Every structure is written in C-alpha cells, then in structure tokens.
Amino acid sequence: MSRVCEITGKKAMVGNHVSFSNKKNKRTFDVNLMRKKFYVAAEDKWVTLRISAAALKTINKKGIEAVLAEARASGNVAL
C-alpha cells in the first residue's frame, strides 16, 4: 500500500537535503499518516481510514460525514 492520504490525496514529495557545504542530495518528504477509526452515524458503521494529520484537523473542524462526502466527490476514497 502506498503512503497516500485517503481524504486529501497527499503523498510524498521529493526535494534536496542541503548540507552545510551546500551539497545537494535527493530525499523524500513523507506524509504524516496514521490509521484512524471513525463512526459514521448516517451509515451506522465504523470506517477505518489512513489519513494525514492535516486531514484529521479537517475532520475535527467539519465532521466526518462532510469530509467523506467531499472525498467521494473528488474520487479519493471509495467507501
């Protein structure tokens, strides 16, 4: 399974690690992902999602049902 947020679609970015001597080496900036379980009252079931920290803040602000509706509309989640 790839490291992609199921709500926002965020994934790893590529950039440079710059040393003190200004030498550049490739590196990846990984997403802060975690598995969280949410209860969706409208569907009367528990949903487990692999989401980023930013998506968790969005869920806390808007609610799980609104966020799931937006993610389904954008095609990120297939629940």
N, C-alpha and C positions, 0 to 999 in steps of 0.2 A: 504494500500500500504506500502510495506516495505521500509526502508531507504537505498536504493541501488542506486548508480550512474549508469545511463543508458549507459554511454560511457565507463567508466573504470571498472565497476563492483565492485567498492569499497563498503564495508559495515562495520558495527560497529565491533570493536574488543573488547575483554574482557581482563581486566587486574586488577591490585590491586591499591587501594588507600592506600598509606602508610602514617600513621600518624607520628607525632614526636616521639612517643613511639615505633615506628616500628611495630605497629599493622597493619595487612593487612586485608582490606575489599574489596570484589569484586565490580567492577564498569565497565561501558562501555565507550569506546571512540567512540563517534558518528562521522559520516562523515559530513563535512561541505557542505550540499546540498542546492541547490537553483533551482527554476524554471526559465528557460531562453527560449526565443523565438528567433529562427534563421530563416533567409530567405535562402532557398536552391535554387540557381539560375538554376541549372541543371534540377530540378524537377518543378520549378516555383511554389513553395508553401512554407508556413510558417510551421516550425516544433517546437513544444514545448517539451523541454527535461528537465528532473530532473537530474542535473549534479553536480559534486563536484567542488570545487574551482580549484583543480589540472586539471580537465578536461577542465575547462574554459580557463586556461592558455594554454593547448594543442591546443584548438580550435583557440585561438588567434595566435598561432605560425604556425600551419599547415593549418588552414582553415577548415570550417565546412564540406565541401564535402569530403575531405581526411579522416577526423576523422570519419565521418559517414560510409564511405566505410570500414575502419578498424573495426569499432564496429559491422557492419553487418557480416563481415567475422569471427569475434570471437564469434558471437552469442549473444552479449549483448543487441542489440537494434533490434527491429523487424519492423522498419519503411521502 
